[in-house]
Amino acid sequence: MEEYKKRLSLILAETEALFFDRDLVLKDGRPTPYFVNLGKFCTGRLLLELGSFFAEMLVSRSLGDKIDIIIGPSYKGSAIASATATALFHYHGRDLLFDYDRKEAKRHGERSSSAALFVNNTFFDGCRVFVVDDVLTSMQTKYELIEKINKETIARGFRCETVGLGVAVDREQTTAVYDEKGNVILNRKGSNPTAEFTSNTGIPFLSVAGIREIVEYLYGNRIPLLISGGKRPMDKATKGEFDRYMETYGRG
């Protein structure tokens, strides 16, 4: 396991950004024994650390010199994009642009004539962008951001290549399955969202770390983390619950 993945695992536990509890439910309606909240990275130190994980992931995959703009979806992704660009310059000497999308196009001031979809006006002809976000469960927000990138570049007559999408933590799950009334069907695996995303868009998917390796590292090293409201090393019962969850909903 790479050192930056170990550091991410330790800080997830330290900040309680990763926690286990009862009666947790994902946005898609499925139950989950754990949750990841990167909103806990809310100090200067922690934000720089988070950016460093993305920066090291990009450099380790030889992508640092193949990107011009780091883009994150509003709101959490905007901070990650800024932190990643900062860390790439601070630790690796690579000075990149960063940007993030608006919830709606700006129609006043300096960009009112073009109704810009992005805040920092960093796009240029031939630019190469890399998208960053916090956690992968489904890919809906990622598709929406890619659509905004395409609309922005088409509107401005620019060529733009999205060279990759990266998240901090991949939950490594399949998609939820619903019945004809829109109710989630429990204990049923759906499709592989990352494989579908790459197939549909041609954009590679990366993660700083997957949840399986994070949990295995914390469990094997008896690192205290928040479990049912108390800070303690993960016990066999909690680890077993996680393993069963991944057998039920995880990607192969």
C-alpha positions as CSV (number, residue, x, y, z in Angstrom):
1,M,0.0,0.0,0.0
2,E,1.5,3.3,-1.1
3,E,2.4,5.8,1.7
4,Y,-0.1,8.4,0.6
5,K,-2.9,5.9,0.9
6,K,-1.7,5.0,4.4
7,R,-1.7,8.7,5.3
8,L,-5.2,9.2,3.9
9,S,-6.4,6.2,5.9
10,L,-4.9,7.6,9.1
11,I,-6.4,11.0,8.7
12,L,-9.8,9.6,7.8
13,A,-9.7,7.9,11.2
14,E,-8.1,10.9,13.0
15,T,-10.7,13.4,11.8
16,E,-13.7,10.9,12.1
17,A,-14.4,11.6,8.4
18,L,-14.7,7.8,8.2
19,F,-17.1,6.4,10.8
20,F,-19.2,3.3,11.4
21,D,-22.7,3.4,12.9
22,R,-26.1,1.8,12.9
23,D,-29.0,3.0,10.7
24,L,-27.0,4.9,8.1
25,V,-28.6,5.3,4.7
26,L,-27.0,6.4,1.4
27,K,-28.6,9.0,-0.9
28,D,-29.6,6.1,-3.2
29,G,-31.7,4.6,-0.4
30,R,-29.4,1.6,0.5
31,P,-28.3,1.0,4.1
32,T,-24.6,1.2,4.8
33,P,-22.5,0.3,7.9
34,Y,-20.1,3.2,7.3
35,F,-20.0,6.7,5.9
36,V,-17.2,9.0,4.6
37,N,-17.6,12.8,5.1
38,L,-14.7,14.8,3.7
39,G,-16.3,17.9,5.0
40,K,-14.2,17.0,8.1
41,F,-11.1,18.2,6.2
42,C,-11.9,21.8,7.3
43,T,-8.6,23.3,8.4
44,G,-5.7,24.6,6.3
45,R,-3.5,21.6,7.3
46,L,-6.1,19.0,6.5
47,L,-7.0,20.6,3.2
48,L,-3.4,20.7,2.1
49,E,-3.1,17.1,3.2
50,L,-6.1,16.2,1.1
51,G,-4.7,18.0,-1.9
52,S,-1.4,16.2,-1.4
53,F,-3.1,12.8,-1.7
54,F,-4.6,13.8,-5.1
55,A,-1.3,15.3,-6.2
56,E,0.7,12.2,-5.3
57,M,-1.9,10.0,-7.1
58,L,-1.5,12.1,-10.3
59,V,2.3,12.2,-10.1
60,S,2.5,8.4,-9.4
61,R,0.5,7.8,-12.6
62,S,2.6,10.2,-14.7
63,L,-0.3,12.6,-15.2
64,G,1.2,15.7,-13.6
65,D,2.5,17.0,-16.9
66,K,-0.6,16.0,-18.9
67,I,-3.1,18.3,-17.2
68,D,-3.7,22.1,-17.5
69,I,-6.8,22.6,-15.3
70,I,-8.0,20.8,-12.1
71,I,-11.8,21.0,-11.9
72,G,-14.1,20.1,-9.0
73,P,-17.9,20.1,-8.8
74,S,-19.4,22.6,-6.4
75,Y,-19.4,22.6,-3.5
76,K,-17.0,20.1,-1.9
77,G,-15.2,19.5,-5.2
78,S,-14.2,23.2,-5.5
79,A,-12.1,23.0,-2.3
80,I,-10.5,19.8,-3.5
81,A,-9.6,21.3,-6.9
82,S,-8.0,24.3,-5.2
83,A,-6.2,22.1,-2.7
84,T,-4.9,19.7,-5.4
85,A,-3.6,22.6,-7.5
86,T,-1.9,24.1,-4.4
87,A,-0.3,20.7,-3.5
88,L,0.9,20.1,-7.0
89,F,2.8,23.4,-6.9
90,H,4.0,23.2,-3.3
91,Y,5.3,19.6,-3.4
92,H,5.9,18.9,-7.1
93,G,6.6,22.3,-8.7
94,R,3.7,22.0,-11.2
95,D,1.6,25.2,-11.4
96,L,-1.8,24.4,-12.7
97,L,-5.1,26.3,-13.1
98,F,-8.1,25.2,-11.1
99,D,-11.8,25.8,-11.6
100,Y,-15.3,24.8,-10.4
101,D,-18.8,25.1,-11.8
102,R,-21.6,27.4,-10.9
103,K,-24.9,26.0,-9.8
104,E,-26.4,28.3,-12.6
105,A,-24.8,30.3,-15.3
106,K,-23.6,33.8,-14.4
107,R,-25.7,36.5,-16.1
108,H,-24.2,39.7,-14.8
109,G,-20.8,41.4,-14.7
110,E,-17.8,40.3,-16.7
111,R,-19.2,37.1,-18.1
112,S,-22.9,38.0,-18.5
113,S,-22.7,37.9,-22.3
114,S,-21.6,34.3,-22.4
115,A,-23.5,33.0,-19.3
116,A,-20.4,31.2,-18.1
117,L,-20.8,27.9,-16.3
118,F,-17.4,28.0,-14.6
119,V,-16.2,30.5,-12.0
120,N,-12.5,31.2,-12.8
121,N,-12.7,31.5,-16.6
122,T,-9.7,29.2,-17.0
123,F,-10.7,27.3,-20.2
124,F,-8.6,27.8,-23.3
125,D,-8.4,26.1,-26.7
126,G,-6.7,22.8,-26.4
127,C,-6.9,22.6,-22.6
128,R,-6.6,19.3,-20.8
129,V,-8.7,19.0,-17.6
130,F,-8.8,16.6,-14.7
131,V,-11.9,16.3,-12.6
132,V,-11.6,15.7,-8.8
133,D,-14.3,14.9,-6.2
134,D,-14.7,13.5,-2.7
135,V,-16.4,10.1,-2.7
136,L,-17.8,7.8,-5.4
137,T,-21.1,6.2,-4.7
138,S,-23.0,6.8,-8.0
139,M,-21.7,8.8,-10.9
140,Q,-24.6,11.2,-11.4
141,T,-22.8,14.4,-10.3
142,K,-19.8,13.4,-12.4
143,Y,-21.9,13.0,-15.6
144,E,-23.5,16.4,-14.8
145,L,-20.1,18.1,-14.5
146,I,-18.8,16.5,-17.7
147,E,-21.9,17.8,-19.5
148,K,-21.1,21.3,-18.2
149,I,-17.5,21.1,-19.4
150,N,-18.7,20.0,-22.8
151,K,-21.3,22.9,-22.9
152,E,-18.7,25.5,-21.9
153,T,-16.2,24.5,-24.5
154,I,-18.7,24.2,-27.3
155,A,-20.2,27.6,-26.4
156,R,-16.7,29.2,-26.5
157,G,-15.5,27.2,-29.6
158,F,-12.7,25.6,-27.7
159,R,-11.2,22.1,-28.0
160,C,-10.9,20.5,-24.5
161,E,-9.9,17.0,-23.4
162,T,-11.0,15.6,-20.0
163,V,-8.0,13.3,-19.3
164,G,-9.5,11.7,-16.1
165,L,-11.8,11.7,-13.2
166,G,-10.4,11.1,-9.7
167,V,-12.0,10.7,-6.3
168,A,-10.5,10.5,-2.8
169,V,-12.4,7.4,-1.7
170,D,-14.0,4.9,-4.0
171,R,-16.8,3.0,-2.1
172,E,-16.3,0.2,-4.7
173,Q,-20.0,-0.4,-4.9
174,T,-22.4,-1.4,-7.7
175,T,-25.4,0.8,-8.5
176,A,-28.7,0.6,-6.6
177,V,-31.5,-1.5,-8.1
178,Y,-35.1,-0.1,-8.0
179,D,-38.5,-1.7,-8.5
180,E,-41.2,-0.3,-10.8
181,K,-42.3,2.1,-8.1
182,G,-38.9,3.5,-7.6
183,N,-38.2,1.8,-4.3
184,V,-34.7,0.5,-3.8
185,I,-34.4,-3.3,-3.8
186,L,-32.2,-4.4,-1.0
187,N,-29.5,-7.1,-1.2
188,R,-29.3,-6.8,-5.0
189,K,-26.3,-5.7,-7.0
190,G,-26.7,-3.3,-9.9
191,S,-24.1,-2.4,-12.5
192,N,-20.5,-1.2,-12.2
193,P,-20.8,2.6,-12.3
194,T,-17.1,3.3,-13.0
195,A,-16.9,0.9,-15.9
196,E,-20.1,2.4,-17.3
197,F,-18.8,5.9,-16.9
198,T,-15.6,5.1,-18.8
199,S,-17.5,3.2,-21.5
200,N,-20.0,6.1,-21.9
201,T,-17.5,9.0,-21.8
202,G,-14.1,7.5,-22.7
203,I,-12.7,9.2,-19.5
204,P,-10.5,7.0,-17.2
205,F,-11.5,6.7,-13.5
206,L,-9.0,6.9,-10.7
207,S,-9.2,6.9,-6.9
208,V,-6.7,7.9,-4.2
209,A,-7.8,4.7,-2.4
210,G,-10.6,2.2,-2.3
211,I,-12.6,1.6,0.8
212,R,-11.5,-2.0,1.1
213,E,-7.8,-1.2,1.3
214,I,-8.5,1.7,3.8
215,V,-10.5,-0.6,6.1
216,E,-8.0,-3.4,5.8
217,Y,-5.2,-1.1,6.8
218,L,-7.0,0.4,9.7
219,Y,-8.2,-3.0,10.9
220,G,-4.8,-4.7,10.6
221,N,-3.0,-1.9,12.4
222,R,-5.7,-1.5,15.1
223,I,-6.1,2.2,14.4
224,P,-8.8,3.9,16.5
225,L,-11.7,5.3,14.6
226,L,-15.3,6.4,15.3
227,I,-17.6,3.3,15.8
228,S,-21.1,3.8,17.2
229,G,-20.1,7.0,18.8
230,G,-16.9,5.9,20.5
231,K,-13.3,6.0,19.3
232,R,-11.6,2.5,19.3
233,P,-9.9,0.0,17.0
234,M,-12.2,-1.9,14.7
235,D,-13.3,-5.2,16.2
236,K,-14.1,-8.4,14.4
237,A,-17.8,-7.8,14.5
238,T,-17.6,-4.4,12.8
239,K,-15.1,-5.8,10.2
240,G,-17.4,-8.7,9.6
241,E,-20.3,-6.4,9.0
242,F,-18.3,-4.4,6.5
243,D,-17.2,-7.5,4.7
244,R,-20.7,-8.8,4.4
245,Y,-21.8,-5.4,3.1
246,M,-19.2,-5.5,0.4
247,E,-20.2,-9.0,-0.6
248,T,-23.7,-7.8,-1.0
249,Y,-23.2,-4.5,-2.8
250,G,-19.5,-4.3,-3.7
251,R,-17.9,-4.5,-7.2
252,G,-15.8,-7.5,-8.0
